[in-house]
Amino acid sequence: MESNALLNIAIALLIVVALMAIFFLLLNKYSADFSYSNQGKIKILAQQRAALKTQLLLIEVDNRVSLLAISGDNVVPVWTASDKEEENPDVL
């Protein structure tokens, strides 16, 4: 009787381990799909503390340079400049 119980426990553990292995393989395979497309393109050029909880950040994204004011959870864009090549043509 004990051998049957041990055999049932061993089979159940093998099934659980196999299901976990399949789950982690699928997770590893599809985890790259959730990454951001612009990852690694944001550069922090300068950072200055303005007050106790306020910071000014100068960042570069693609061909744009922006100055951001950050205070706690608030992010305020102060200034943005882009290359002249990217500007839209004149609109009538």
KAMOCOR-V699335 format. One record per residue. N is the residue number from 1. OMEGA is omega in whole degrees, -180 to 180 (999 if undefined). Layout:
n->N omega->OMEGA
n->N omega->OMEGA
This chain:
n->1 omega->-179
n->2 omega->-179
n->3 omega->177
n->4 omega->180
n->5 omega->179
n->6 omega->178
n->7 omega->177
n->8 omega->179
n->9 omega->-180
n->10 omega->179
n->11 omega->179
n->12 omega->178
n->13 omega->178
n->14 omega->178
n->15 omega->179
n->16 omega->179
n->17 omega->179
n->18 omega->178
n->19 omega->178
n->20 omega->179
n->21 omega->178
n->22 omega->179
n->23 omega->-179
n->24 omega->175
n->25 omega->177
n->26 omega->178
n->27 omega->179
n->28 omega->-178
n->29 omega->-174
n->30 omega->-179
n->31 omega->178
n->32 omega->-180
n->33 omega->-177
n->34 omega->-180
n->35 omega->-179
n->36 omega->-178
n->37 omega->-179
n->38 omega->-177
n->39 omega->177
n->40 omega->-179
n->41 omega->178
n->42 omega->179
n->43 omega->174
n->44 omega->-178
n->45 omega->-180
n->46 omega->-180
n->47 omega->-179
n->48 omega->177
n->49 omega->-177
n->50 omega->179
n->51 omega->-176
n->52 omega->-178
n->53 omega->-176
n->54 omega->178
n->55 omega->172
n->56 omega->180
n->57 omega->171
n->58 omega->-176
n->59 omega->176
n->60 omega->178
n->61 omega->-176
n->62 omega->-179
n->63 omega->-180
n->64 omega->175
n->65 omega->-177
n->66 omega->173
n->67 omega->-178
n->68 omega->172
n->69 omega->-177
n->70 omega->178
n->71 omega->-178
n->72 omega->179
n->73 omega->-177
n->74 omega->175
n->75 omega->-178
n->76 omega->175
n->77 omega->-177
n->78 omega->-173
n->79 omega->177
n->80 omega->176
n->81 omega->178
n->82 omega->177
n->83 omega->-179
n->84 omega->180
n->85 omega->-176
n->86 omega->-177
n->87 omega->-179
n->88 omega->177
n->89 omega->-179
n->90 omega->180
n->91 omega->-178
n->92 omega->999
